[in-house]
Amino acid sequence: MNKSLDDFVADLHTRGFKLDDEAIGFIYFGKKFTGAGDQLIKMAIEATLKCQKRFDSSFYMSVLEELSGKDWKNKNEMTEHLKAKGMAI
């Protein structure tokens, strides 16, 4: 089952990635700004945390903008695209 964005953020918290209110607000700002769906937002968060080892709002927006506007079939396709762009995820 696909987790909602709220559940995903809560799950991150239980795994030790405690995002503050500012970061969570920025995540939802990015979602509204790009019109992206939850799966794409979750991928951008995951890529940000894996590459930066913390939530970096400008990096998150870069990843989100890179992934937005394309028709992705699944998470693996997004991951391969980001790796092809040089991200170590």
C-alpha positions in Angstrom: 0.0 0.0 0.0 1.2 3.5 -0.9 1.7 5.7 2.2 0.3 9.2 2.2 2.8 12.0 2.5 1.8 12.6 6.1 2.4 8.9 6.9 5.8 9.1 5.1 6.9 12.1 7.2 5.8 10.4 10.4 7.7 7.2 9.4 10.8 9.3 8.8 10.4 10.7 12.3 10.3 7.2 13.8 13.5 6.2 11.8 15.4 9.2 13.3 14.9 11.9 10.6 13.1 14.5 12.7 12.0 17.2 10.4 11.2 20.5 12.1 8.1 22.5 11.3 10.0 24.7 8.9 11.1 21.7 6.8 7.7 20.2 6.8 6.2 23.5 5.8 8.7 23.8 3.0 7.9 20.2 1.8 4.2 21.2 1.4 5.2 24.5 -0.2 7.2 22.6 -2.8 4.2 20.3 -3.3 1.9 23.2 -3.9 4.5 25.1 -6.0 5.1 22.2 -8.4 1.7 20.6 -8.2 3.5 17.3 -7.7 1.8 14.2 -6.3 2.8 12.4 -3.1 5.0 9.8 -4.8 7.2 12.4 -6.4 7.4 14.5 -3.2 8.4 11.4 -1.2 11.1 10.6 -3.8 12.5 14.2 -3.6 12.6 14.0 0.2 14.3 10.6 0.1 16.9 11.8 -2.5 17.5 14.9 -0.4 18.1 12.9 2.8 20.3 10.3 1.1 22.5 12.9 -0.7 22.7 15.6 2.0 22.3 13.5 5.2 19.8 16.1 6.4 16.9 18.1 4.9 18.2 20.9 2.7 15.4 23.0 1.3 17.2 24.3 -1.8 18.4 20.8 -2.7 14.9 19.4 -2.2 13.5 22.0 -4.5 16.1 21.3 -7.1 15.3 17.6 -7.0 11.6 18.3 -7.1 11.9 20.6 -10.1 14.1 18.0 -11.9 11.4 15.3 -11.4 8.3 17.5 -12.0 6.6 17.6 -15.3 7.7 14.2 -16.4 5.5 11.1 -16.6 7.2 8.5 -14.3 6.1 4.9 -14.3 7.5 4.1 -10.9 10.1 5.0 -8.2 12.8 2.9 -9.9 12.5 5.1 -13.0 12.9 8.3 -10.9 15.9 6.8 -9.1 17.6 5.8 -12.3 17.0 9.3 -13.7 18.6 11.0 -10.6 21.5 8.6 -10.7 22.1 9.5 -14.4 22.2 13.1 -13.3 25.0 12.2 -11.0 23.2 11.9 -7.6 24.6 9.2 -5.3 21.3 7.7 -4.1 
